[in-house]
Amino acid sequence: MSIVLKSATIFSQAQLVSRALSSSSVLSSKQWRVERGLSRNRNAEGILTDTPDFTYLDGRPTPLLQKQKKRIIKQREMAAKIVEMCSELDFAKERYQNMEAEKEQERQSILANRLKPKGTALNEKK
């Protein structure tokens, strides 16, 4: 009976140790991939995900896979969003420049409409 208890305690201690060290290798492999310029997820891109599963012998193009379609749609949406944001940024820059020009023009009109010296003071200035 004591042999069974001893083996049960050794088994439970081994489980605790293996669970505590399980995530370190995953984190280091992600860091290794990032350091070498690869994607964090090895299944996100590559020959297995980017190429079709089969080809026609007569040379016809193969249909896109579902994940390829989703990726293309996602990239198009991102590109459209980038173009929209760039146009908004250009509009904001142009609006700011117009507002600054209007402020400067208003300042110049105020300076131009100041009271001007008259009479002898005008003759003394010349």
Order of alpha helices (4+ residues) and beta strands (2+ residues): alpha-alpha-alpha-alpha-alpha
